């Protein structure tokens, strides 16, 4: 384990690792607020160190919970108060996986932003780290109250990041984004209030434990609160018909911000998976039967909406936004099946689709530059009078970080093709393996498979075809030109490296598919046995 000298003695610091993904970005975001915006190299260095630390900590936690014979649940009790009375952070296979995906995509997006977008508006670095803090806290918290707190932190940071660089279209999309998220936050509070009124607790493990002993009249009120809470999560996940805001908001955001926003849509799916699996611990309450049909059919409707949407647009940022909806629909539908095999395949799909969609948003900036196209939403205009003074803005004009890389067009073309292969689910990359696992799980029992499973399998396959057709059309439009007509482009190193890393990770989870799927299969089996989580959090002996 990790250790350090304290008071002249060597103390094991490993038990304190779960709080680092929250403390590190919070402290460094506060520090950077004190640093003048002109010290851009210093702020970039601090942010890069923070994101690198998050990557390291998340993978250490992933290795700890994934080790054979290791405890499946690490519970960090703040103030050493036991649950459900105190605040607890919980690291298990699922939360460690989400931390790792978030930290990797966050590090890549931050590195890309440093090359240009971080300096077109104030306080970008601090807002970005606060967004990462909110995401990490949402994945780690073990109670609904702090889940709401971290939700609000990440949403508040996302408001500022969405408006970063300003522009009329970005402000218009930002206001819609803020309005829908404020409404979902209100539903969140109402649902939490109803659940607390019935159960007298906000700890997730304790809530599900008490739900099994509720009388019939209180159980109905509990399910009502859970339904209202689920609407808030479904809105944040972008499930149809609550997804109208996402295809407009994500493309309007700066590309590195849109890339990390891809993880935000996964937070809602993560919470729904956590709550649904915990509900299985108390079958007498009938919560699982109450939730799963809505999730299954809502996910299928989102898949269909995403398919229609991606076929109807011709701009890469909008294609990436609808690809985000397709992945959200696939995940929510998989959760609605409650099948371990499908959920394991969906988690594998989550990793590849998140990284590839993030790379697609980053590529959209470079492809727009290749075609000498600068969409109106990318214009940089002040929103508030105190954003920047004229001297500071003029100082940033033309500023570039990094060294130009030759053969940028070839790099863009290769990255675009690999992104398309992952998102469309074509062999040999991870998207094909993930969709094959989902479809195989859905129709494993051909004779007894219900109609919804066949519909799900068909939509998952057809979504790949829709993504392929859409991206193929875009690729021909951008790259299918004669050598004399194809414009040259120089890609800065801090733009090329993040994209290359994300693509390499998609290839890596394909090469090492066996150990990755073994981990995810064990994660799915762990989620299907929620009593282990409940006992670990509440300290109940087996």
FIKOLDO-889393 format. One line per field, with one value per residue (C-alpha): residue number from 0; residue in one letter; x, y, z. Coordinates in nm, 4 decimals. Example, Ala and Ser with C-alpha at 12.3 -4.5 7.8 and 13.67 -1.06 7.14 Angstrom:
2
nr	c(0;1)
rest	c(a;s)
u	c(1.2300;1.3670)
v	c(-0.4500;-0.1060)
w	c(0.7800;0.7140)
***
This chain:
542
nr	c(0;1;2;3;4;5;6;7;8;9;10;11;12;13;14;15;16;17;18;19;20;21;22;23;24;25;26;27;28;29;30;31;32;33;34;35;36;37;38;39;40;41;42;43;44;45;46;47;48;49;50;51;52;53;54;55;56;57;58;59;60;61;62;63;64;65;66;67;68;69;70;71;72;73;74;75;76;77;78;79;80;81;82;83;84;85;86;87;88;89;90;91;92;93;94;95;96;97;98;99;100;101;102;103;104;105;106;107;108;109;110;111;112;113;114;115;116;117;118;119;120;121;122;123;124;125;126;127;128;129;130;131;132;133;134;135;136;137;138;139;140;141;142;143;144;145;146;147;148;149;150;151;152;153;154;155;156;157;158;159;160;161;162;163;164;165;166;167;168;169;170;171;172;173;174;175;176;177;178;179;180;181;182;183;184;185;186;187;188;189;190;191;192;193;194;195;196;197;198;199;200;201;202;203;204;205;206;207;208;209;210;211;212;213;214;215;216;217;218;219;220;221;222;223;224;225;226;227;228;229;230;231;232;233;234;235;236;237;238;239;240;241;242;243;244;245;246;247;248;249;250;251;252;253;254;255;256;257;258;259;260;261;262;263;264;265;266;267;268;269;270;271;272;273;274;275;276;277;278;279;280;281;282;283;284;285;286;287;288;289;290;291;292;293;294;295;296;297;298;299;300;301;302;303;304;305;306;307;308;309;310;311;312;313;314;315;316;317;318;319;320;321;322;323;324;325;326;327;328;329;330;331;332;333;334;335;336;337;338;339;340;341;342;343;344;345;346;347;348;349;350;351;352;353;354;355;356;357;358;359;360;361;362;363;364;365;366;367;368;369;370;371;372;373;374;375;376;377;378;379;380;381;382;383;384;385;386;387;388;389;390;391;392;393;394;395;396;397;398;399;400;401;402;403;404;405;406;407;408;409;410;411;412;413;414;415;416;417;418;419;420;421;422;423;424;425;426;427;428;429;430;431;432;433;434;435;436;437;438;439;440;441;442;443;444;445;446;447;448;449;450;451;452;453;454;455;456;457;458;459;460;461;462;463;464;465;466;467;468;469;470;471;472;473;474;475;476;477;478;479;480;481;482;483;484;485;486;487;488;489;490;491;492;493;494;495;496;497;498;499;500;501;502;503;504;505;506;507;508;509;510;511;512;513;514;515;516;517;518;519;520;521;522;523;524;525;526;527;528;529;530;531;532;533;534;535;536;537;538;539;540;541)
rest	c(x;x;x;x;x;x;x;x;x;x;x;x;x;x;x;x;x;x;x;x;x;x;x;x;x;x;x;x;x;x;x;x;x;x;x;x;x;x;x;x;x;x;x;x;x;x;x;x;x;x;x;x;x;x;x;x;x;x;x;x;x;x;x;x;x;x;x;x;x;x;x;x;x;x;x;x;x;x;x;x;x;x;x;x;x;x;x;x;x;x;x;x;x;x;x;x;x;x;x;x;x;x;x;x;x;x;x;x;x;x;x;x;x;x;x;x;x;x;x;x;x;x;x;x;x;x;x;x;x;x;x;x;x;x;x;x;x;x;x;x;x;x;x;x;x;x;x;x;x;x;x;x;x;x;x;x;x;x;x;x;x;x;x;x;x;x;x;x;x;x;x;x;x;x;x;x;x;x;x;x;x;x;x;x;x;x;x;x;x;x;x;x;x;x;x;x;x;x;x;x;x;x;x;x;x;x;x;x;x;x;x;x;x;x;x;x;x;x;x;x;x;x;x;x;x;x;x;x;x;x;x;x;x;x;x;x;x;x;x;x;x;x;x;x;x;x;x;x;x;x;x;x;x;x;x;x;x;x;x;x;x;x;x;x;x;x;x;x;x;x;x;x;x;x;x;x;x;x;x;x;x;x;x;x;x;x;x;x;x;x;x;x;x;x;x;x;x;x;x;x;x;x;x;x;x;x;x;x;x;x;x;x;x;x;x;x;x;x;x;x;x;x;x;x;x;x;x;x;x;x;x;x;x;x;x;x;x;x;x;x;x;x;x;x;x;x;x;x;x;x;x;x;x;x;x;x;x;x;x;x;x;x;x;x;x;x;x;x;x;x;x;x;x;x;x;x;x;x;x;x;x;x;x;x;x;x;x;x;x;x;x;x;x;x;x;x;x;x;x;x;x;x;x;x;x;x;x;x;x;x;x;x;x;x;x;x;x;x;x;x;x;x;x;x;x;x;x;x;x;x;x;x;x;x;x;x;x;x;x;x;x;x;x;x;x;x;x;x;x;x;x;x;x;x;x;x;x;x;x;x;x;x;x;x;x;x;x;x;x;x;x;x;x;x;x;x;x;x;x;x;x;x;x;x;x;x;x;x;x;x;x;x;x;x;x;x;x;x;x;x;x;x;x;x;x;x;x;x;x;x;x;x;x;x;x;x;x;x;x;x;x;x;x;x;x;x;x;x;x;x;x;x;x;x;x;x;x;x;x;x;x;x)
u	c(0.0000;0.0945;0.2687;0.4177;0.5997;0.3757;0.5199;0.8352;0.6404;0.5472;0.1689;-0.0298;-0.2148;-0.4035;-0.7271;-0.7488;-0.7330;-1.1142;-1.1343;-0.8499;-1.0619;-1.2717;-1.0110;-0.7430;-0.9559;-1.1358;-0.8156;-0.6344;-0.9412;-0.9477;-0.5728;-0.6047;-0.8747;-0.6014;-0.3678;-0.3918;-0.5246;-0.2035;-0.0107;-0.1537;0.1451;0.1302;-0.2441;-0.2050;0.0692;-0.1405;-0.4407;-0.2315;-0.0844;-0.4359;-0.5739;-0.2670;-0.3118;-0.6760;-0.5757;-0.3194;-0.5534;-0.8440;-0.6297;-0.4876;-0.8433;-0.9406;-0.6532;-0.7394;-1.1070;-1.0316;-0.7611;-0.8479;-0.9441;-0.9616;-1.2689;-1.5263;-1.6269;-1.4044;-1.6002;-1.4495;-1.6271;-1.5821;-1.5199;-1.5203;-1.8983;-2.0621;-2.3341;-2.6182;-2.5490;-2.2351;-2.1251;-1.9614;-1.7760;-1.7958;-1.5471;-1.6479;-1.5940;-1.8537;-1.7524;-1.3806;-1.4582;-1.6476;-1.3686;-1.1130;-1.3156;-1.3825;-1.0194;-0.8896;-1.1356;-1.0925;-0.7135;-0.7406;-0.9996;-0.7994;-0.4805;-0.6676;-0.8149;-0.4737;-0.3755;-0.6272;-0.9733;-0.8576;-0.7447;-1.0484;-1.2334;-1.1643;-1.1540;-1.1645;-0.9146;-1.0963;-1.4360;-1.2996;-1.1543;-1.4765;-1.6662;-1.4323;-1.4789;-1.8585;-1.8418;-1.6068;-1.8193;-2.1366;-1.9696;-1.8291;-2.1051;-2.3141;-2.6152;-2.8742;-2.8079;-2.4452;-2.5395;-2.7544;-2.4676;-2.2217;-2.4835;-2.5236;-2.1471;-2.0944;-2.3970;-2.2854;-1.9403;-2.0933;-2.3003;-1.9844;-1.8001;-2.0867;-2.0836;-1.7022;-1.6090;-1.9675;-2.1372;-2.5105;-2.5850;-2.3898;-2.5755;-2.9119;-2.8302;-2.6852;-3.0042;-3.2072;-2.9551;-2.9681;-3.3490;-3.3927;-3.1288;-3.2789;-3.6152;-3.4584;-3.2813;-3.6180;-3.7570;-3.4474;-3.5239;-3.8915;-3.8050;-3.5419;-3.7892;-4.0550;-3.8069;-3.6704;-4.0223;-4.0992;-3.7685;-3.6097;-3.2698;-3.0808;-2.8104;-2.8668;-2.7918;-3.0086;-3.2945;-3.3191;-3.2857;-3.5772;-3.7895;-3.8403;-4.0259;-4.2466;-4.6239;-4.8300;-4.9533;-4.5995;-4.4523;-4.6698;-4.5373;-4.1820;-4.2292;-4.3708;-4.0591;-3.8405;-4.0276;-3.9834;-3.6165;-3.5806;-3.7273;-3.4476;-3.1856;-3.3445;-3.3338;-2.9644;-2.9019;-3.0780;-3.3493;-3.6330;-3.8553;-3.6428;-3.3467;-3.4452;-3.1874;-2.8813;-2.8434;-2.8402;-2.6346;-2.3422;-2.2529;-2.2739;-2.0125;-1.6395;-1.5067;-1.3038;-1.6025;-1.8382;-1.5943;-1.6116;-1.9887;-2.0146;-1.9425;-2.2126;-2.4813;-2.3442;-2.3962;-2.7728;-2.7326;-2.4849;-2.7264;-3.0137;-2.7978;-2.6942;-3.0489;-3.1969;-2.9415;-2.9790;-3.3563;-3.3005;-3.1936;-3.5538;-3.7693;-4.0725;-4.0981;-4.1501;-3.9271;-3.7371;-4.0568;-4.1774;-3.8676;-3.7241;-4.0055;-3.9880;-3.6103;-3.6203;-3.8775;-3.7364;-3.3941;-3.5342;-3.7191;-3.3960;-3.2110;-3.4686;-3.4595;-3.0797;-3.0836;-3.3243;-3.1306;-2.7855;-2.9149;-3.0666;-2.7597;-2.4423;-2.2212;-1.9780;-2.0559;-2.4267;-2.3454;-2.1393;-2.4295;-2.6722;-2.4095;-2.4125;-2.7895;-2.7543;-2.5056;-2.7313;-3.0297;-2.8290;-2.7138;-3.0577;-3.2217;-2.9550;-3.0250;-3.3954;-3.3315;-3.1664;-2.9639;-2.6058;-2.4677;-2.6285;-2.5145;-2.1556;-2.1612;-2.3189;-2.0416;-1.7836;-1.9758;-1.9794;-1.5992;-1.5393;-1.8350;-1.7455;-1.3819;-1.4629;-1.7400;-1.5086;-1.2460;-1.5114;-1.5928;-1.2222;-1.1851;-1.4747;-1.2628;-0.9779;-1.2053;-1.3754;-1.0293;-0.9453;-1.2498;-1.1884;-1.5289;-1.5896;-1.9505;-2.1288;-2.1376;-1.7568;-1.7400;-1.5767;-1.7699;-1.8021;-2.1181;-2.0464;-1.8578;-1.5951;-1.5041;-1.1787;-1.0305;-0.9165;-0.5451;-0.5758;-0.7846;-0.5430;-0.2544;-0.4163;-0.4854;-0.2820;-0.1383;-0.0544;0.0891;0.2960;0.4756;0.3017;0.2883;0.3186;0.0843;-0.2068;-0.4584;-0.3466;-0.3701;-0.7249;-0.8322;-0.6954;-0.8452;-1.1817;-1.1885;-1.1034;-1.3678;-1.6232;-1.5317;-1.5738;-1.9001;-2.0543;-1.9559;-1.7603;-1.4896;-1.2238;-1.2492;-1.4254;-1.7584;-1.8143;-1.7272;-1.9527;-2.2534;-2.1988;-2.2067;-2.5271;-2.7058;-2.5876;-2.7187;-3.0508;-3.1308;-2.9372;-3.2553;-3.3944;-3.7175;-3.8023;-3.6670;-3.9497;-4.0286;-3.8598;-3.5286;-3.5506;-3.6372;-3.3395;-3.1045;-3.2365;-3.2024;-2.8498;-2.7471;-2.9339;-2.7850;-2.4411;-2.5552;-2.6990;-2.3762;-2.1731;-2.3845;-2.3767;-2.0022;-1.9292;-2.1187;-1.9254;-1.5926;-1.6529;-1.7508;-1.4358;-1.1619;-1.2708;-1.0999;-0.8123;-0.4657;-0.4575;-0.7914;-0.7383;-0.6230;-0.3202;-0.3534;-0.1084;-0.2195;-0.0556;0.0967;-0.1388;-0.4292;-0.2925;-0.1794;-0.5197;-0.6978;-0.4263;-0.4476;-0.8252;-0.8033;-0.5197;-0.7330;-1.0165;-0.7678;-0.6220;-0.9508;-0.9906;-0.6464;-0.6984;-1.0654;-1.0356;-0.9174;-1.1437;-1.4509;-1.3507;-1.3500;-1.6832;-1.8438;-1.7362;-1.8754;-2.2099;-2.2197;-2.1337;-2.4162;-2.6578;-2.5734;-2.6460;-2.6394;-2.2599;-2.2701;-2.5288;-2.3335;-2.0102;-2.1572;-2.3587;-2.0964;-2.3319;-2.1676;-2.2538)
v	c(0.0000;0.3684;0.5032;0.8282;0.9667;1.1325;1.2324;1.0349;0.7131;0.5357;0.5439;0.3497;0.6028;0.3462;0.3675;0.7384;0.6876;0.6988;1.0639;1.1816;1.1977;1.4589;1.6473;1.6824;1.8658;2.0690;2.2020;2.2685;2.4371;2.6734;2.7371;2.8255;3.0812;3.2760;3.2631;3.5465;3.4461;3.5697;3.2851;3.0394;2.8041;2.7697;2.7022;2.4502;2.2728;2.2570;2.1250;1.8656;1.7483;1.7220;1.5163;1.2901;1.2323;1.1394;0.8858;0.7308;0.7153;0.5728;0.2912;0.2109;0.1815;-0.0268;-0.2668;-0.2935;-0.3856;-0.5988;-0.8079;-1.1704;-1.2277;-0.8536;-0.7029;-0.6124;-0.2921;-0.0230;0.2036;0.5390;0.6822;1.0576;1.1476;0.7730;0.7852;0.4549;0.4377;0.5258;0.8059;0.9404;1.0242;0.7353;0.7043;0.3624;0.2177;-0.1054;-0.2535;-0.0304;0.3006;0.2281;0.1600;0.4885;0.6798;0.5367;0.6224;0.9749;1.0431;0.9188;1.1214;1.4203;1.4171;1.3958;1.6737;1.9009;1.8483;1.9321;2.2454;2.3728;2.4085;2.6860;2.6712;2.7209;3.0755;3.2214;3.2831;3.3155;3.0459;2.7507;2.5407;2.5758;2.5017;2.1948;2.0531;2.1252;1.9344;1.6369;1.6650;1.6551;1.3527;1.1637;1.2456;1.1255;0.7912;0.7526;0.8732;0.6218;0.8412;1.0448;1.3754;1.3942;1.2603;1.5710;1.7906;1.6478;1.6680;2.0387;2.0949;1.9284;2.1048;2.4469;2.3903;2.2646;2.5839;2.7935;2.5552;2.5398;2.9196;2.9309;3.1460;3.2737;3.3364;3.3771;3.0126;2.8868;3.1199;3.0127;2.6436;2.7115;2.8724;2.5737;2.3399;2.5306;2.5392;2.1642;2.0771;2.3087;2.1392;1.7938;1.9086;2.0137;1.6680;1.5208;1.7108;1.6126;1.2456;1.2521;1.4206;1.1539;0.8694;1.0212;1.0801;0.7091;0.5426;0.7973;0.7551;0.8728;0.6073;0.3980;0.0659;0.1475;0.2708;-0.0593;-0.2560;-0.0696;-0.0777;-0.4512;-0.4002;-0.1052;-0.1503;-0.1426;0.2157;0.3506;0.1328;0.3124;0.6504;0.5126;0.3965;0.7386;0.9061;0.6578;0.7228;1.1002;1.0487;0.8224;1.0922;1.3238;1.0572;0.9742;1.3431;1.3641;1.0422;1.1870;0.9224;0.9988;1.2030;1.3918;1.4204;1.7128;1.9409;1.7193;1.7282;2.1067;2.1654;1.9297;2.0528;2.4129;2.3530;2.3941;2.0581;1.9623;2.0500;1.8464;1.5548;1.5459;1.6072;1.2580;1.1194;1.3392;1.1535;0.8313;0.9554;0.9138;0.5634;0.4785;0.5815;0.3941;0.0819;0.1189;0.1728;-0.1033;-0.3605;-0.2658;-0.3020;-0.6671;-0.7251;-0.6853;-0.8754;-0.8603;-0.4838;-0.5351;-0.2378;-0.4212;-0.5179;-0.1587;0.0035;-0.2308;-0.2214;0.1578;0.1488;-0.1147;0.0572;0.4038;0.2825;0.1306;0.4545;0.6495;0.4115;0.4697;0.8462;0.8468;0.6398;0.8789;1.1782;1.0680;0.9941;1.3416;1.5554;1.6259;1.8011;1.5895;1.7511;1.6740;1.3210;1.2751;1.4115;1.1597;0.8854;0.9829;0.9326;0.5933;0.4792;0.6129;0.4258;0.1048;0.1310;0.2105;-0.0685;-0.3115;-0.2063;-0.2635;-0.6254;-0.7043;-0.9738;-1.0166;-1.1034;-0.8034;-0.5673;-0.6947;-0.6336;-0.2903;-0.1901;-0.2942;-0.0904;0.2054;0.2185;0.2138;0.4353;0.7013;0.7236;0.7143;0.9755;1.2015;1.1626;1.2442;1.5745;1.6627;1.5651;1.7924;2.0968;1.9856;1.8776;2.2175;2.3703;2.1327;2.2466;2.6066;2.5964;2.7737;2.7144;3.0096;2.8305;2.8417;3.2218;3.3845;3.6837;3.8329;3.7631;3.9754;4.3010;4.1774;3.8577;3.9974;4.3409;4.4344;4.4067;4.0551;3.9330;4.0820;3.9201;3.5764;3.6236;3.3847;3.2093;2.8446;2.5765;2.2926;2.2133;2.1687;1.8093;1.7427;1.5116;1.6312;1.5369;1.1721;1.1724;1.3115;1.0561;0.7592;0.8766;0.9382;0.5858;0.4230;0.6297;0.5254;0.1572;0.1712;0.3672;0.1638;-0.1648;-0.3050;-0.5673;-0.5927;-0.3156;-0.3048;-0.1760;-0.5015;-0.7167;-0.5114;-0.5207;-0.8905;-0.9546;-0.7499;-0.9184;-1.2648;-1.2060;-1.0706;-1.3704;-1.6392;-1.8429;-1.8111;-1.9944;-1.8155;-1.4666;-1.2108;-0.9688;-0.6789;-0.8662;-0.9206;-0.5534;-0.4565;-0.6823;-0.5403;-0.1773;-0.2326;-0.3780;-0.1148;0.1676;0.0514;0.0653;0.4146;0.5417;0.3828;0.5443;0.8837;0.8858;0.7367;1.0228;1.2731;1.1050;1.1153;1.4802;1.5730;1.3382;1.1963;1.4586;1.4612;1.5268;1.8758;1.9730;1.8260;2.1120;2.0692;2.1173;2.1439;1.9781;2.0925;1.8261;1.8990;1.8373;1.5200;1.3436;1.3384;1.2036;0.9431;0.8339;0.7907;0.5901;0.3810;0.3041;0.1852;-0.0433;-0.1496;-0.2708;-0.4737;-0.6337;-0.7078;-0.7933;-1.1146;-0.9574;-0.6539;-0.8718;-1.0920;-0.7819;-0.6624;-1.0065;-1.0128;-0.6592;-0.7664;-1.0689;-0.8440;-0.6054;-0.8983;-0.9879;-0.6531;-0.7895;-0.7820;-0.4057;-0.3485;-0.5475;-0.3727;-0.0233;-0.0858;-0.3077;-0.6060;-0.9429;-1.2063)
w	c(0.0000;-0.0076;0.2979;0.4209;0.7243;0.9831;1.3176;1.2504;1.1921;0.8719;0.8314;0.5724;0.3561;0.1444;0.3518;0.2625;-0.1143;-0.1634;-0.0650;-0.2893;-0.6110;-0.4297;-0.2277;-0.4975;-0.7594;-0.4900;-0.3302;-0.6572;-0.8095;-0.5105;-0.5432;-0.9107;-0.8339;-0.6556;-0.9571;-1.2077;-1.5495;-1.7124;-1.5464;-1.7938;-1.7937;-1.4158;-1.4190;-1.6999;-1.5045;-1.1870;-1.3799;-1.5605;-1.2285;-1.0822;-1.3706;-1.3723;-0.9983;-1.0533;-1.3188;-1.0846;-0.7829;-0.9846;-1.1241;-0.7805;-0.6465;-0.9499;-0.8852;-0.5151;-0.5584;-0.8625;-0.6943;-0.6302;-0.2683;-0.1930;-0.0233;-0.2877;-0.1048;0.0482;0.2824;0.3846;0.6889;0.7210;1.0843;1.1543;1.1990;1.0999;0.8356;0.8209;1.0726;0.9089;0.5555;0.3730;0.0464;-0.1152;-0.3625;-0.5318;-0.8758;-1.0418;-0.8850;-0.9440;-1.3113;-1.3478;-1.1698;-1.4126;-1.7241;-1.5927;-1.5032;-1.8393;-2.0445;-1.8125;-1.8502;-2.2303;-2.2525;-2.0218;-2.2214;-2.5425;-2.3847;-2.2781;-2.6436;-2.6968;-2.5422;-2.1839;-2.2595;-2.4380;-2.1129;-1.7398;-1.4696;-1.7086;-1.5133;-1.1814;-1.3323;-1.5086;-1.1871;-0.9980;-1.2656;-1.2175;-0.8414;-0.8795;-1.1104;-0.8791;-0.5753;-0.7481;-0.8233;-0.4710;-0.2393;-0.0499;0.0326;-0.1556;0.0191;-0.0875;-0.4289;-0.4642;-0.3413;-0.5929;-0.8676;-0.8008;-0.7938;-1.1306;-1.2786;-1.1520;-1.3024;-1.6274;-1.6598;-1.6634;-1.8948;-2.1441;-2.1693;-2.1935;-2.4912;-2.5130;-2.8465;-2.9086;-2.9945;-2.6964;-2.4592;-2.6069;-2.5663;-2.2227;-2.0949;-2.2098;-2.0475;-1.7200;-1.7156;-1.7717;-1.5130;-1.2532;-1.3083;-1.2710;-0.9538;-0.8113;-0.8898;-0.7252;-0.4017;-0.4054;-0.4535;-0.1795;0.0568;-0.0006;0.0456;0.3669;0.5013;0.4629;0.5523;0.7861;0.6200;0.3114;0.3010;-0.0128;0.1542;0.4550;0.2346;0.0502;0.3728;0.5289;0.2138;0.2571;0.5872;0.4900;0.5254;0.2066;0.2465;0.2988;0.0263;-0.2306;-0.1137;-0.1272;-0.4872;-0.5752;-0.4373;-0.6201;-0.9450;-0.9119;-0.8319;-1.1352;-1.3622;-1.2474;-1.3234;-1.6595;-1.7516;-1.6678;-1.8628;-2.1678;-2.1939;-2.4374;-2.4157;-2.1614;-2.3994;-2.6227;-2.4571;-2.5130;-2.8968;-2.8789;-2.5641;-2.6247;-2.9770;-2.8538;-2.5846;-2.6571;-2.7867;-2.4754;-2.2560;-2.4745;-2.4449;-2.0645;-2.0815;-2.2323;-1.8838;-1.7316;-1.9227;-1.7703;-1.4133;-1.4414;-1.5834;-1.3069;-1.0313;-1.1947;-1.2144;-0.8513;-0.7237;-0.9408;-0.8321;-0.4641;-0.4979;-0.5803;-0.2199;-0.1040;-0.3575;-0.1279;-0.1866;-0.5608;-0.6455;-0.9180;-1.1003;-1.0601;-1.2195;-1.4813;-1.7445;-1.7568;-1.7924;-2.0649;-2.2841;-2.2126;-2.3205;-2.6406;-2.7226;-2.6682;-2.8987;-3.1722;-3.1203;-3.1376;-3.4580;-3.6301;-3.5008;-3.6135;-3.9631;-3.9886;-3.9121;-4.1066;-3.8484;-3.6473;-3.3065;-3.3528;-3.4661;-3.1491;-2.9409;-3.0905;-3.0455;-2.6777;-2.6739;-2.8444;-2.5790;-2.3015;-2.4460;-2.4719;-2.1108;-1.9676;-2.1689;-2.0456;-1.6866;-1.7504;-1.8488;-1.5144;-1.6926;-1.5702;-1.9142;-2.0809;-1.8058;-1.8313;-2.2085;-2.1552;-1.9128;-2.1714;-2.4269;-2.1848;-2.1720;-2.5477;-2.6415;-2.3815;-2.4890;-2.8624;-2.8369;-2.6379;-2.9117;-3.1749;-3.0026;-2.9958;-3.3610;-3.4553;-3.3710;-3.5965;-3.8819;-3.8722;-3.9047;-4.1912;-4.3876;-4.2845;-4.1195;-3.7922;-3.6847;-3.5281;-3.1922;-3.1812;-3.1965;-2.8943;-2.7655;-2.4162;-2.2185;-1.9122;-1.9087;-1.6625;-1.8509;-1.9806;-2.0240;-2.3712;-2.2943;-2.1553;-2.4492;-2.7021;-2.5150;-2.5653;-2.9360;-3.1471;-2.8411;-2.9001;-2.6753;-2.8188;-3.1424;-3.4779;-3.6015;-3.9773;-4.1664;-3.9571;-4.2216;-4.2141;-3.8362;-3.8519;-4.1118;-3.9184;-3.5896;-3.7562;-3.9012;-3.5676;-3.3860;-3.6464;-3.6054;-3.2263;-3.2292;-3.5120;-3.3487;-3.6410;-3.5944;-3.4732;-3.2118;-2.8751;-3.0072;-3.1957;-2.8932;-2.6672;-2.8975;-2.9639;-2.5871;-2.5471;-2.8377;-2.7333;-2.3819;-2.5084;-2.7289;-2.5405;-2.5054;-2.8568;-2.7858;-2.4614;-2.5376;-2.5036;-2.7851;-2.6026;-2.6084;-2.9833;-3.0321;-2.8193;-3.0173;-3.3439;-3.2333;-3.1014;-3.4393;-3.6404;-3.4298;-3.5432;-3.9054;-3.8553;-3.6963;-3.9768;-4.2516;-4.0825;-4.0173;-4.3601;-4.5226;-4.3101;-4.3846;-4.7603;-4.7374;-4.5436;-4.6634;-5.0028;-5.2149;-5.4582;-5.3235;-5.4765;-5.3268;-4.9806;-4.7575;-4.5339;-4.1605;-3.8772;-3.5555;-3.2343;-3.0148;-2.7243;-2.9625;-3.1211;-2.8025;-2.6214;-2.9286;-2.9848;-2.6205;-2.6320;-2.9556;-2.8102;-2.5050;-2.7310;-2.9059;-2.5715;-2.4255;-2.7458;-2.7217;-2.3524;-2.3904;-2.1867;-1.8573;-1.9075;-1.9628;-1.6685;-1.4467;-1.5850;-1.5525;-1.1887;-1.1506;-1.2921;-1.0599;-0.7647;-0.8536;-0.8752;-0.5139;-0.3437;0.0102;-0.0093;-0.0732;0.2004;0.4565;0.3667;0.3989;0.7150;0.8787;0.9101;0.9597;0.6943)
***
